Amino acid sequence: MLLIFIGGCAAVQDPPSGPAPEISGTQDLVLDEQDLQQLGMAGDGTDCRTEGYPTNDRSPLAQYSFCSYTVNTLDDTQIVLELQKFTNREDLYGTYQYASLHLRGFEGLISEDDYGDQSRFYVSNESAVHYYHLWTSRDEYLIHITSKGSREAREHIAGMGRRILSRFG
């Protein structure tokens, strides 16, 4: 009877939780096939490119990844993911402030700080084409997700943002 009790207690214990895996570069934030399937998206096999750069005081951009995806259920909707890794937060925040305020939609702000305390989600509409922009930063990374196409892409952009941010733990 004692063995059953001990065995039963062992079966209901929570699994050990460890720290989130360390992110060593922008390639660790890129969506994989499982991510794409769960988000209802696809890539063409050459959907992402990553470049590394030599850095110094005047050149703080260490790495840049650019990915292009399509949404399976939305015709003519493209989503682009840009990931930048900086060597310092001052340059990261400066780039975030400039890009997220100057390269934004005409219709305006959907949300601010919903994807971290440095995030802005915008929409613009030209004719029937909607453009969404989600800007956020975490640690030394600047994340920009943008779409061109359907109004329904909004949830795909939001899902991508949440998925990428979850990698930071």
Beta strands, then each sheet from edge to edge (+ up, - down):
strand 1: 41-42
strand 2: 48-52
strand 3: 61-71
strand 4: 78-86
strand 5: 108-112
strand 6: 119-126
strand 7: 129-138
strand 8: 141-149
sheet 1: 1+ 3- 2+
sheet 2: 1+ 3- 4+ 8- 7+ 6- 5+
end
